[in-house]
């Protein structure tokens, strides 16, 4: 099903929804035209080739080693014009050496330096999924701006981020790298992160080119298994998976990376419909499309390419401008062009995009932009960036459960037992994709907690177990510590290498040895506060699920201990909300709060009613749904005002009175969800369309207005066209407690 872009753009509803605005026409560049006219096909292939940076390696290995060559050979290739960009290196000195080599090449075209700066650089921030729990695009933009300033000081021009894959299956490891299961939140944070990385001017030395990835549908892999096949309808692609990309491109992102997976039977790297018709034609993307790591070689294993030359041909013709790591464009493009199998016009198109990217970054005018040793020292690990990392970490923490107001804890007068493999652990603070960070810089839980205690000796730390293995006598010592304490902090969950790329799980529960530790500690009868460490939603069981208090602390980066301690002792209020739903059991995956209803919906109860849509042993609901979370106070809603109808070009102005009904100052998270009652295609049972935060003192009451643009009511209709179908909608407004319901009509 092909959607004509002009017809699609003619409807302002869906154009606004997806951010599909016509790209500004690129002015012709005499410099680029002149270079292309002078380049040999071999030099053109070199500009389209990206390699792992062996001139300034950081030591972290994220992918299988392919074609290692060493610094000397790489510098020779750069001087020969066979390299257009390097990635995942760090440090100014090495970058200056590599750039000097590039300027010695025949045409002196500068290199561009890229890296997977996913959640911080030297200063490691919370993983993106954790940051998404703040539900705060302004915070995400400020965080990305701070990260860009530090990363660019270390000799980088380009980040392979943000990840904008909407993730509904928590078995998939790369859930950790994105913004969760909701389309609206993914759209908002995609745009915010792009704006933050790129800043106001990409030529500035503290800006990073952003790369929304992976195009497209990567997160919908079968069984949640990394790199597996993806099959989905065109409507699902357009309603769920494309909008965050469109938002990122609309914010100015100049690059994207193609997905590793096959898409409806054709690998993305060879999928011309996806990378040309959809990416270029429908979304109007004019930037650079890069293969993922060695993905053109993988076309052979996929079974669609006969050999290496065929893989290069398929990739370039599909729309992959830059080949990452395989070296296939260097090896095979000249012969493919000479034989007529690849038109020179297609090669020139790709080269023009790459050179335009370099020009936009200001590298032709200043090849040593962002390669300043003084700036590297001045802008790395500064107090300001550490303060921002701490703020993001604190705002990311989600309080899921607090029975009997166990939290916040007093800073004096209680004996505390910190039990679990992550109590005094630094190795697992950062989580996946912290390529330039140093784990030893992190603040562990024990250190952060002791810093806030009136008497640091009131804290006793026991490991109890390792992540996956028992520790001799560990449970016995942990039980003894719990019995001697007034409250237990149970630091359990996933190790840093259990989430991220290549780390899919068939069972997303707490590892068995840690579950056994939790059961033994809970049996002492002491109040337990679970401090979960994780890169995805987990299926909680037994004593973990039943603990009086549960905090989602994710992988929060180097400020973990300070942020968690601030929440535990009430220095800061917990304000995070879940960007992903915690299932009742692993077997519910994939699952999202905005699932479509069946013809036999089951009541929302534990009773298993025959002939209804549920599992035999679980209802169709989550343990903690998307948006769940609470603070140390409560809020009441009243006086919901909803206009009876909303017309094209208007926004539905929803007003509600919010009152802080508790005894502490707190931040209300007010959210509006809708449901289209009758449509030409089945609709989500509910879907978030607006949200706001408001800080209130005890007893304070304020009116909050949530605006829902008419465009947000659009769907891909049964005929394949985007439109708002007139009719009745349900609307719910909530703030963490009871919801208010109303309805309206779209006209």
C-alpha positions as CSV (number, residue, x, y, z in Angstrom):
1,X,0.0,0.0,0.0
2,X,1.7,3.2,-1.2
3,X,0.5,6.5,0.1
4,X,0.9,9.5,-2.2
5,X,2.9,12.1,-0.3
6,X,1.1,15.1,-1.9
7,X,-2.3,13.7,-1.0
8,X,-0.9,12.9,2.4
9,X,0.4,16.4,2.9
10,X,-2.8,17.9,1.7
11,X,-4.5,16.8,4.9
12,X,-3.2,19.1,7.5
13,X,-4.4,16.7,10.2
14,X,-1.9,14.0,9.4
15,X,0.8,16.4,8.3
16,X,0.8,17.9,11.7
17,X,0.6,14.6,13.4
18,X,3.6,13.1,11.7
19,X,5.6,16.3,11.2
20,X,5.5,15.7,7.5
21,X,6.4,19.2,6.3
22,X,8.1,19.7,2.9
23,X,11.8,20.0,3.4
24,X,13.4,23.3,2.5
25,X,15.0,23.2,-1.0
26,X,18.7,22.8,-0.8
27,X,20.7,25.6,-2.4
28,X,23.2,24.4,-4.9
29,X,26.7,24.4,-3.5
30,X,29.4,25.4,-6.0
31,X,32.0,23.9,-3.7
32,X,30.3,20.5,-3.7
33,X,29.5,20.6,-7.4
34,X,33.2,21.3,-8.0
35,X,34.4,18.5,-5.8
36,X,32.1,15.9,-7.4
37,X,33.2,17.0,-10.9
38,X,36.8,16.3,-9.9
39,X,36.4,13.1,-7.9
40,X,37.3,9.7,-9.3
41,X,34.8,6.9,-8.6
42,X,37.2,5.5,-6.1
43,X,37.3,8.8,-4.2
44,X,33.5,8.9,-4.3
45,X,33.3,5.4,-2.8
46,X,35.8,6.5,-0.1
47,X,33.4,9.3,0.9
48,X,30.6,6.7,1.2
49,X,32.7,4.5,3.6
50,X,32.6,4.7,7.4
51,X,35.0,2.7,9.6
52,X,35.6,2.0,13.3
53,X,38.1,4.5,14.6
54,X,41.3,2.6,15.1
55,X,43.4,5.8,15.3
56,X,41.9,6.6,18.8
57,X,40.1,3.5,20.0
58,X,38.3,3.6,23.3
59,X,38.5,-0.1,24.1
60,X,34.8,-0.8,24.2
61,X,33.6,-3.5,21.7
62,X,29.9,-3.5,20.8
63,X,29.9,-5.6,17.6
64,X,31.8,-8.5,16.0
65,X,35.3,-7.5,14.9
66,X,35.3,-6.9,11.2
67,X,38.4,-6.0,9.1
68,X,40.7,-4.8,11.8
69,X,43.6,-2.9,10.4
70,X,45.4,-0.8,13.1
71,X,46.1,2.9,13.3
72,X,49.0,3.0,10.7
73,X,47.0,1.3,8.0
74,X,43.9,3.4,8.7
75,X,45.9,6.6,8.4
76,X,47.2,5.4,5.1
77,X,43.7,4.7,3.8
78,X,42.5,8.1,5.0
79,X,45.4,9.8,3.1
80,X,44.5,7.8,0.0
81,X,40.9,9.1,0.2
82,X,39.3,5.7,1.0
83,X,37.6,6.9,4.2
84,X,34.9,9.5,4.6
85,X,34.1,9.1,8.3
86,X,35.3,7.4,11.5
87,X,33.1,6.3,14.4
88,X,33.3,5.3,18.0
89,X,36.7,6.9,18.7
90,X,37.2,9.6,21.3
91,X,39.8,12.2,22.2
92,X,41.1,15.3,20.4
93,X,44.7,14.3,19.9
94,X,43.9,11.3,17.8
95,X,41.2,13.1,15.9
96,X,43.6,15.8,14.9
97,X,46.1,13.2,13.6
98,X,43.4,11.6,11.5
99,X,42.1,14.9,10.2
100,X,45.6,16.0,9.2
101,X,45.9,12.7,7.2
102,X,42.6,13.5,5.5
103,X,43.7,17.0,4.5
104,X,46.8,15.4,2.8
105,X,44.5,13.4,0.4
106,X,44.3,14.5,-3.2
107,X,41.1,16.6,-2.7
108,X,41.7,17.4,1.0
109,X,38.1,16.5,2.0
110,X,37.8,16.4,5.8
111,X,36.7,13.5,7.9
112,X,33.6,13.6,10.0
113,X,33.9,11.9,13.5
114,X,30.8,10.0,14.8
115,X,30.0,7.9,17.8
116,X,27.1,6.1,19.6
117,X,26.6,8.9,22.2
118,X,23.4,7.3,23.5
119,X,23.2,8.5,27.1
120,X,26.2,10.7,27.8
121,X,29.8,10.6,26.9
122,X,32.5,10.9,29.6
123,X,29.8,11.9,32.0
124,X,27.2,9.0,31.8
125,X,23.6,10.0,32.0
126,X,20.6,7.7,32.7
127,X,19.7,5.4,29.8
128,X,17.2,6.9,27.4
129,X,14.4,4.7,28.7
130,X,15.0,6.1,32.2
131,X,15.1,9.6,31.0
132,X,11.8,9.0,29.2
133,X,10.2,8.4,32.6
134,X,10.5,12.1,33.4
135,X,7.9,12.7,30.6
136,X,9.7,16.1,30.1
137,X,10.8,17.1,26.6
138,X,12.5,20.2,28.0
139,X,14.6,18.2,30.3
140,X,15.5,15.8,27.5
141,X,16.5,18.7,25.3
142,X,18.7,20.2,28.1
143,X,20.3,16.8,28.7
144,X,21.1,16.3,25.0
145,X,22.5,19.8,24.9
146,X,24.8,19.1,27.8
147,X,25.9,15.8,26.4
148,X,26.6,17.4,23.0
149,X,28.8,20.1,24.6
150,X,30.9,17.4,26.3
151,X,31.0,14.9,23.4
152,X,32.0,17.6,20.9
153,X,34.8,18.7,23.2
154,X,36.2,15.2,22.9
155,X,36.5,15.4,19.1
156,X,33.0,14.3,17.8
157,X,30.7,15.9,15.2
158,X,28.0,13.4,15.0
159,X,26.0,11.1,17.3
160,X,24.2,7.9,16.2
161,X,21.3,8.9,18.4
162,X,18.5,9.2,19.4
163,X,16.9,5.8,19.2
164,X,13.3,6.4,18.3
165,X,12.0,2.8,17.9
166,X,8.7,2.4,19.6
167,X,9.1,-0.6,21.9
168,X,6.2,-2.8,22.9
169,X,8.1,-6.1,23.6
170,X,10.2,-5.9,26.8
171,X,12.1,-9.0,25.8
172,X,13.9,-6.9,23.2
173,X,17.2,-5.6,24.8
174,X,17.2,-2.3,23.0
175,X,14.1,-1.1,24.8
176,X,16.7,0.5,27.1
177,X,17.9,2.8,24.3
178,X,14.5,4.4,23.4
179,X,11.5,6.2,24.9
180,X,9.2,3.2,25.5
181,X,5.9,2.1,24.1
182,X,3.9,5.3,23.5
183,X,3.9,7.1,20.1
184,X,3.3,10.6,21.5
185,X,6.1,10.4,24.0
186,X,8.5,9.0,21.4
187,X,7.6,11.8,19.1
188,X,8.1,14.5,21.7
189,X,11.4,13.1,22.9
190,X,12.7,12.5,19.4
191,X,12.3,16.1,18.5
192,X,13.6,17.3,21.9
193,X,16.7,15.2,21.7
194,X,17.5,16.2,18.1
195,X,17.1,19.9,19.1
196,X,19.4,19.4,22.1
197,X,22.1,17.5,20.2
198,X,22.2,19.9,17.3
199,X,21.6,23.2,19.1
200,X,20.8,26.4,17.2
201,X,23.6,26.0,14.6
202,X,25.3,22.8,13.5
203,X,28.5,24.8,12.7
204,X,29.0,25.6,16.3
205,X,31.9,23.6,17.9
206,X,29.5,22.3,20.6
207,X,26.9,20.8,18.3
208,X,26.4,17.2,17.3
209,X,24.6,16.0,14.2
210,X,21.7,13.8,15.3
211,X,20.6,10.5,13.8
212,X,17.1,9.1,14.6
213,X,17.4,5.4,14.2
214,X,16.7,2.6,13.2
215,X,14.7,3.0,10.1
216,X,12.2,1.4,10.5
217,X,10.2,-1.0,12.7
218,X,13.3,-2.5,14.2
219,X,11.7,-2.9,17.7
220,X,8.9,-5.1,16.4
221,X,11.2,-8.1,15.9
222,X,9.6,-11.5,16.3
223,X,9.7,-12.8,19.8
224,X,11.6,-9.8,20.9
225,X,14.8,-11.4,19.6
226,X,17.5,-9.1,18.4
227,X,18.0,-8.9,14.6
228,X,15.0,-11.1,13.9
229,X,12.4,-10.6,11.2
230,X,9.8,-7.9,11.3
231,X,6.4,-8.2,9.6
232,X,3.7,-5.5,10.0
233,X,0.9,-3.8,8.0
234,X,1.6,-0.5,6.3
235,X,-1.0,1.1,8.6
236,X,0.9,-0.1,11.7
237,X,4.1,1.2,10.3
238,X,2.6,4.6,9.6
239,X,0.6,5.0,12.8
240,X,3.1,3.7,15.3
241,X,6.7,3.4,14.0
242,X,7.1,6.3,11.5
243,X,5.8,9.3,13.6
244,X,8.9,9.5,15.9
245,X,11.2,9.5,12.8
246,X,9.1,12.3,11.2
247,X,9.3,14.3,14.4
248,X,13.1,13.9,14.6
249,X,13.5,14.8,10.9
250,X,11.1,17.7,11.4
251,X,13.4,19.0,14.2
252,X,16.3,19.1,11.7
253,X,18.1,15.7,12.0
254,X,20.4,15.3,9.1
255,X,21.0,11.5,9.2
256,X,19.4,8.2,9.9
257,X,20.6,4.6,10.2
258,X,18.8,1.7,8.5
259,X,17.6,-1.1,10.6
260,X,19.5,-4.4,10.8
261,X,16.3,-6.5,10.4
262,X,14.4,-7.7,7.4
263,X,11.1,-5.8,6.9
264,X,8.2,-7.8,5.4
265,X,10.7,-10.2,3.9
266,X,13.2,-7.6,2.5
267,X,16.1,-6.6,4.8
268,X,16.0,-2.9,5.5
269,X,19.5,-2.4,4.1
270,X,18.3,-3.7,0.7
271,X,14.7,-2.4,0.9
272,X,14.2,0.3,-1.7
273,X,10.5,0.7,-0.8
274,X,11.5,1.5,2.8
275,X,14.6,3.6,2.3
276,X,13.6,5.5,-0.9
277,X,9.8,5.4,-1.3
278,X,8.9,5.9,2.3
279,X,12.0,7.6,3.8
280,X,12.6,10.0,0.9
281,X,9.2,10.1,-0.8
282,X,6.7,10.1,2.0
283,X,8.8,11.6,4.8
284,X,10.7,14.0,2.6
285,X,14.0,13.2,4.3
286,X,16.9,14.8,2.5
287,X,19.8,13.8,4.8
288,X,22.3,10.9,4.8
289,X,21.2,7.3,5.3
290,X,23.8,5.0,6.8
291,X,23.9,1.2,7.0
292,X,24.2,-0.2,10.4
293,X,27.4,-2.0,11.4
294,X,28.4,-4.4,8.6
295,X,24.8,-4.7,7.6
296,X,25.4,-4.8,3.9
297,X,27.6,-7.9,4.4
298,X,24.7,-9.4,6.4
299,X,22.5,-9.3,3.2
300,X,24.4,-12.5,2.3
301,X,23.4,-14.3,5.5
302,X,19.8,-12.9,5.0
303,X,19.8,-14.8,1.7
304,X,19.0,-11.9,-0.6
305,X,22.6,-11.2,-1.9
306,X,24.6,-13.7,-3.8
307,X,28.0,-12.3,-2.8
308,X,29.7,-9.2,-1.5
309,X,29.5,-7.2,-4.7
310,X,25.8,-8.1,-5.0
311,X,25.3,-6.9,-1.4
312,X,26.9,-3.5,-2.2
313,X,24.7,-3.2,-5.3
314,X,21.5,-3.9,-3.3
315,X,22.4,-1.5,-0.6
316,X,23.4,1.5,-2.7
317,X,20.3,1.0,-5.0
318,X,18.0,0.7,-2.0
319,X,19.1,4.1,-0.7
320,X,22.0,3.4,1.7
321,X,24.3,6.3,1.2
322,X,27.1,5.2,3.5
323,X,28.4,1.7,4.2
324,X,29.5,1.2,7.8
325,X,32.5,-1.0,8.4
326,X,32.2,-3.7,5.7
327,X,34.4,-1.7,3.2
328,X,32.1,-3.0,0.4
329,X,31.6,0.4,-1.3
330,X,35.4,0.8,-1.6
331,X,35.8,-2.7,-2.9
332,X,33.0,-2.9,-5.3
333,X,31.4,0.4,-6.3
334,X,33.9,1.3,-9.0
335,X,33.4,-2.0,-10.8
336,X,29.6,-1.9,-10.3
337,X,29.5,1.6,-11.9
338,X,31.8,0.5,-14.7
339,X,29.6,-2.5,-15.5
340,X,26.4,-0.3,-15.5
341,X,24.9,-2.2,-12.5
342,X,24.9,0.9,-10.4
343,X,24.3,4.3,-12.2
344,X,26.9,7.0,-11.5
345,X,24.0,9.3,-10.8
346,X,23.0,7.2,-7.8
347,X,26.6,7.3,-6.5
348,X,26.8,11.1,-7.0
349,X,23.5,11.5,-5.2
350,X,24.9,9.8,-2.1
351,X,28.2,11.7,-2.3
352,X,26.4,15.0,-2.6
353,X,24.5,14.2,0.6
354,X,27.6,13.3,2.5
355,X,29.5,16.4,1.3
356,X,26.5,18.5,2.2
357,X,26.5,17.1,5.7
358,X,30.2,18.0,6.0
359,X,29.5,21.5,4.7
360,X,26.6,21.9,7.1
361,X,28.9,21.0,10.0
362,X,31.3,23.7,8.8
363,X,34.1,21.2,8.2
364,X,35.2,22.6,4.9
365,X,35.8,26.0,6.4
366,X,37.2,24.6,9.7
367,X,38.4,21.0,9.4
368,X,39.6,21.1,13.0
369,X,36.2,22.2,14.3
370,X,35.6,20.5,17.7
371,X,39.2,19.4,17.8
372,X,40.5,21.8,20.5
373,X,42.5,20.4,23.4
374,X,41.8,23.4,25.6
375,X,38.0,23.0,25.0
376,X,38.4,19.2,25.7
377,X,39.7,19.9,29.2
378,X,37.3,22.8,29.8
379,X,34.1,21.1,28.8
380,X,34.6,17.5,30.1
381,X,33.1,16.3,33.4
382,X,32.3,19.8,34.5
383,X,30.3,20.5,37.7
384,X,27.5,21.8,35.4
385,X,27.2,18.6,33.4
386,X,27.3,16.5,36.5
387,X,24.5,18.5,38.0
388,X,22.4,18.0,34.9
389,X,23.1,14.2,35.0
390,X,22.0,14.2,38.7
391,X,18.8,16.1,37.9
392,X,18.0,13.7,35.0
393,X,18.7,10.7,37.2
394,X,16.5,12.0,40.0
395,X,13.6,12.8,37.7
396,X,13.9,9.4,36.1
397,X,13.1,7.4,39.2
398,X,9.6,5.9,39.4
399,X,7.9,5.0,42.7
400,X,5.6,2.2,41.9
401,X,4.5,1.1,45.3
402,X,4.6,2.6,48.8
403,X,2.2,0.7,51.1
404,X,2.0,2.2,54.6
405,X,4.2,5.2,53.5
406,X,7.4,3.3,54.1
407,X,9.1,6.0,52.1
408,X,10.5,8.6,52.5
409,X,12.9,7.3,55.2
410,X,14.2,9.5,58.1
411,X,17.8,10.4,57.9
412,X,18.3,9.4,61.6
413,X,16.9,6.9,64.0
414,X,16.7,3.8,61.8
415,X,19.1,1.0,61.1
416,X,19.2,0.3,57.4
417,X,20.3,-2.9,55.7
418,X,21.3,-2.5,52.0
419,X,21.2,-5.9,50.6
420,X,21.8,-7.2,47.0
421,X,24.4,-7.4,44.3
422,X,24.0,-3.7,43.4
423,X,24.3,-2.2,46.8
424,X,28.0,-1.2,46.6
425,X,28.5,-2.0,42.9
426,X,29.8,0.5,40.4
427,X,30.3,-1.8,37.4
428,X,26.6,-1.9,36.6
429,X,25.6,1.7,37.2
430,X,25.9,2.9,33.6
431,X,24.1,0.1,31.6
432,X,24.6,-0.4,27.9
433,X,26.2,2.0,25.4
434,X,28.4,4.0,27.7
435,X,31.4,3.7,25.4
436,X,33.5,6.6,26.7
437,X,32.5,6.6,30.4
438,X,34.5,5.2,33.3
439,X,32.6,3.1,35.7
440,X,34.9,4.1,38.5
441,X,33.6,7.7,38.3
442,X,30.1,6.5,39.4
443,X,28.5,7.0,42.8
444,X,27.2,3.7,44.1
445,X,24.1,3.3,46.2
446,X,25.9,2.7,49.5
447,X,28.0,5.9,49.0
448,X,25.0,8.0,48.1
449,X,22.9,6.7,51.0
450,X,25.7,7.1,53.6
451,X,26.2,10.7,52.5
452,X,22.6,11.6,53.6
453,X,22.6,9.6,56.9
454,X,23.1,11.5,60.2
455,X,25.1,8.5,61.2
456,X,26.7,6.6,58.3
457,X,27.3,3.6,60.5
458,X,23.5,3.1,60.6
459,X,23.9,1.5,57.1
460,X,25.0,-2.1,56.8
461,X,25.8,-3.5,53.4
462,X,25.5,-7.2,52.4
463,X,25.7,-8.5,48.9
464,X,23.6,-11.6,49.5
465,X,24.2,-13.0,46.0
466,X,25.8,-12.2,42.7
467,X,23.7,-11.3,39.7
468,X,23.3,-14.9,38.6
469,X,25.2,-17.0,41.1
470,X,24.9,-17.7,44.8
471,X,27.5,-16.4,47.2
472,X,28.7,-18.9,49.9
473,X,26.9,-17.9,53.1
474,X,25.4,-14.8,51.3
475,X,21.8,-15.4,52.0
476,X,22.5,-16.2,55.7
477,X,24.5,-13.0,56.2
478,X,21.8,-11.0,54.4
479,X,19.0,-12.5,56.6
480,X,21.0,-11.7,59.7
481,X,21.5,-8.1,58.5
482,X,17.8,-7.7,57.8
483,X,16.9,-9.1,61.2
484,X,19.1,-6.5,62.9
485,X,17.7,-3.6,60.8
486,X,14.6,-1.5,60.9
487,X,14.2,-1.4,57.1
488,X,15.7,-3.3,54.2
489,X,16.8,-1.7,50.9
490,X,16.9,-4.6,48.4
491,X,19.1,-3.6,45.4
492,X,18.4,-6.3,42.8
493,X,17.6,-6.6,39.1
494,X,19.6,-6.7,35.8
495,X,23.3,-6.4,35.3
496,X,24.5,-3.8,32.8
497,X,25.1,-6.4,30.1
498,X,21.5,-7.8,30.3
499,X,20.0,-4.9,28.3
500,X,20.9,-3.1,25.1
501,X,21.9,-4.5,21.7
502,X,22.2,-8.2,21.5
503,X,20.6,-8.8,24.9
504,X,17.1,-10.0,24.3
505,X,15.7,-12.2,27.1
506,X,13.1,-15.0,26.9
507,X,12.3,-14.5,30.6
508,X,12.2,-10.9,31.9
509,X,12.0,-11.8,35.6
510,X,14.5,-11.0,38.3
511,X,17.3,-13.6,38.0
512,X,16.5,-16.7,40.1
513,X,19.3,-16.4,42.7
514,X,18.2,-12.8,43.4
515,X,14.6,-13.8,43.7
516,X,15.6,-16.4,46.3
517,X,17.5,-13.7,48.2
518,X,14.4,-11.5,48.1
519,X,12.2,-14.3,49.4
520,X,14.6,-15.0,52.3
521,X,14.9,-11.4,53.3
522,X,11.1,-10.8,53.1
523,X,10.5,-13.8,55.4
524,X,12.2,-11.8,58.2
525,X,9.1,-9.6,58.3
526,X,11.1,-6.4,58.1
527,X,9.8,-3.7,55.7
528,X,11.5,-4.1,52.3
529,X,12.1,-1.3,49.8
530,X,13.0,-2.8,46.4
531,X,15.5,-0.8,44.4
532,X,15.2,-2.3,40.9
533,X,18.1,-1.9,38.5
534,X,16.9,-2.6,34.9
535,X,16.9,-1.6,31.3
536,X,13.3,-2.7,30.5
537,X,10.1,-3.4,32.2
538,X,10.3,-6.6,34.3
539,X,7.8,-9.2,35.3
540,X,7.9,-9.0,39.1
541,X,7.2,-12.1,41.1
542,X,6.8,-13.2,44.7
543,X,8.4,-11.2,47.4
544,X,9.7,-8.6,44.9
545,X,6.2,-8.0,43.6
546,X,4.7,-7.9,47.1
547,X,7.3,-5.6,48.7
548,X,5.8,-2.6,50.6
549,X,7.8,-0.2,48.4
550,X,9.2,-0.5,44.9
551,X,11.4,2.0,43.1
552,X,12.4,1.8,39.5
553,X,16.0,3.0,39.4
554,X,16.9,1.8,35.9
555,X,20.6,2.3,34.9
556,X,21.0,5.9,36.0
557,X,24.6,6.5,35.2
558,X,27.3,8.0,37.4
559,X,24.9,9.9,39.6
560,X,23.0,6.8,40.6
561,X,23.8,6.8,44.4
562,X,23.0,10.5,44.9
563,X,19.8,10.4,42.9
564,X,18.4,7.3,44.6
565,X,19.4,8.7,48.1
566,X,17.6,12.0,47.4
567,X,14.4,10.1,46.7
568,X,14.7,7.6,49.5
569,X,15.1,10.3,52.1
570,X,12.6,12.8,50.6
571,X,15.2,15.4,49.6
572,X,13.5,15.2,46.3
573,X,10.0,14.0,45.4
574,X,9.6,10.9,43.1
575,X,8.1,12.3,39.9
576,X,8.9,9.7,37.3
577,X,6.2,7.7,35.4
578,X,6.6,4.4,33.5
579,X,7.3,4.8,29.8
580,X,6.8,1.0,29.5
581,X,4.2,-1.3,31.0
582,X,5.3,-3.9,33.6
583,X,3.6,-7.1,32.6
584,X,1.9,-9.6,34.9
585,X,4.1,-12.3,33.3
586,X,6.7,-12.6,30.5
587,X,4.3,-14.5,28.3
588,X,2.2,-11.4,27.8
589,X,4.8,-9.8,25.5
590,X,4.4,-8.0,23.3
591,X,1.9,-5.8,25.2
592,X,1.2,-2.1,25.4
593,X,-1.5,0.0,27.1
594,X,-2.7,1.3,23.7
595,X,-3.5,-2.2,22.4
596,X,-6.6,-2.6,20.2
597,X,-9.6,-4.3,21.7
598,X,-10.9,-7.6,20.5
599,X,-14.4,-8.6,19.7
600,X,-14.6,-10.4,23.0
601,X,-13.0,-8.1,25.5
602,X,-12.7,-9.6,29.0
603,X,-13.6,-7.7,32.2
604,X,-10.7,-6.0,33.9
605,X,-10.6,-8.5,36.7
606,X,-8.7,-11.6,37.8
607,X,-11.8,-13.8,37.2
608,X,-11.3,-15.9,34.1
609,X,-14.6,-15.6,32.3
610,X,-15.1,-18.3,29.6
611,X,-15.1,-17.3,26.0
612,X,-13.4,-14.0,26.6
613,X,-10.1,-12.5,25.4
614,X,-7.6,-13.4,28.0
615,X,-4.9,-15.9,28.8
616,X,-6.0,-18.9,30.8
617,X,-3.8,-17.8,33.7
618,X,-3.8,-14.0,33.4
619,X,-6.1,-11.2,32.5
620,X,-5.3,-8.8,29.6
621,X,-3.8,-6.1,31.7
622,X,-0.5,-5.0,33.1
623,X,0.8,-5.2,36.7
624,X,1.9,-1.5,36.3
625,X,0.6,0.1,33.1
626,X,2.3,2.8,31.1
627,X,2.2,6.1,33.0
628,X,2.1,4.4,36.4
629,X,4.0,6.1,39.3
630,X,3.3,8.0,42.4
631,X,4.9,10.6,44.7
632,X,4.8,11.3,48.4
633,X,1.6,13.3,48.2
634,X,-1.7,12.8,46.4
635,X,-3.8,14.8,44.0
636,X,-7.5,15.2,43.4
637,X,-9.2,16.2,40.2
638,X,-12.5,18.0,39.7
639,X,-14.5,20.2,37.4
640,X,-13.5,18.6,34.1
641,X,-14.5,20.8,31.3
642,X,-14.5,19.4,27.7
643,X,-16.0,21.2,24.7
644,X,-18.7,19.2,23.0
645,X,-16.9,19.1,19.6
646,X,-13.6,20.0,17.9
647,X,-13.2,21.0,14.2
648,X,-10.4,20.8,11.7
649,X,-7.7,23.3,12.5
650,X,-8.7,23.6,16.1
651,X,-7.5,22.1,19.4
652,X,-9.7,20.6,22.0
653,X,-9.1,22.7,25.1
654,X,-9.6,20.3,28.1
655,X,-9.6,22.0,31.5
656,X,-9.5,20.4,34.9
657,X,-9.0,21.6,38.5
658,X,-6.1,19.9,40.3
659,X,-5.6,20.0,44.1
660,X,-2.8,18.8,46.2
661,X,-4.7,16.7,48.7
662,X,-1.6,15.6,50.7
663,X,0.7,17.0,53.3
664,X,3.8,17.5,51.1
665,X,4.6,19.8,48.1
666,X,4.5,17.7,45.0
667,X,4.3,17.6,41.2
668,X,1.1,16.3,39.6
669,X,1.3,14.5,36.3
670,X,-1.9,15.2,34.5
671,X,-2.6,13.2,31.4
672,X,-5.4,13.0,28.8
673,X,-6.2,9.8,26.9
674,X,-8.8,9.3,24.2
675,X,-10.6,6.4,22.4
676,X,-12.3,6.7,19.0
677,X,-15.6,4.9,19.6
678,X,-16.4,4.0,15.9
679,X,-13.9,4.0,13.1
680,X,-13.1,2.3,9.8
681,X,-10.3,0.4,11.5
682,X,-10.1,-0.8,15.1
683,X,-8.6,1.7,17.4
684,X,-6.5,1.6,20.6
685,X,-8.5,1.1,23.8
686,X,-7.0,4.3,24.8
687,X,-4.1,6.5,23.8
688,X,-2.3,9.4,25.5
689,X,-2.8,12.6,23.6
690,X,-1.6,15.3,26.0
691,X,0.1,15.6,29.4
692,X,1.4,18.3,31.7
693,X,3.2,18.7,35.0
694,X,2.2,21.1,37.8
695,X,3.9,21.8,41.1
696,X,1.5,22.4,44.0
697,X,1.9,23.1,47.7
698,X,-0.3,21.2,50.1
699,X,-3.9,22.2,49.7
700,X,-3.2,24.3,46.6
701,X,-5.6,24.2,43.7
702,X,-5.0,25.2,40.1
703,X,-6.7,24.9,36.7
704,X,-4.7,22.9,34.1
705,X,-5.4,23.1,30.4
706,X,-4.5,20.3,28.1
707,X,-4.7,21.0,24.4
708,X,-5.4,18.1,22.0
709,X,-5.0,19.3,18.3
710,X,-7.7,18.0,15.9
711,X,-4.8,16.3,14.0
712,X,-4.1,14.0,17.0
713,X,-7.5,12.3,16.2
714,X,-6.3,11.1,12.8
715,X,-5.9,7.5,11.8
716,X,-4.8,5.6,8.7
717,X,-8.3,4.7,7.5
718,X,-9.4,1.5,5.9
719,X,-8.7,2.9,2.5
720,X,-5.1,3.6,3.5
721,X,-5.4,7.4,3.7
722,X,-4.7,9.5,6.8
723,X,-7.8,11.3,8.0
724,X,-9.9,12.4,11.0
725,X,-13.1,10.5,10.8
726,X,-16.0,12.4,12.3
727,X,-17.7,10.9,15.3
728,X,-17.6,10.4,19.1
729,X,-14.6,10.0,21.3
730,X,-14.1,9.1,24.9
731,X,-11.7,11.1,27.0
732,X,-10.1,10.4,30.3
733,X,-8.1,12.8,32.5
734,X,-6.1,11.5,35.4
735,X,-3.3,12.5,37.8
736,X,-2.2,9.2,39.2
737,X,-5.4,8.4,41.1
738,X,-9.0,8.3,40.1
739,X,-9.8,9.4,36.5
740,X,-12.5,11.7,35.3
741,X,-14.3,10.7,32.1
742,X,-16.0,12.7,29.4
743,X,-16.7,12.6,25.7
744,X,-16.6,14.9,22.6
745,X,-17.2,14.8,18.9
746,X,-14.8,15.4,16.1
747,X,-16.3,17.2,13.1
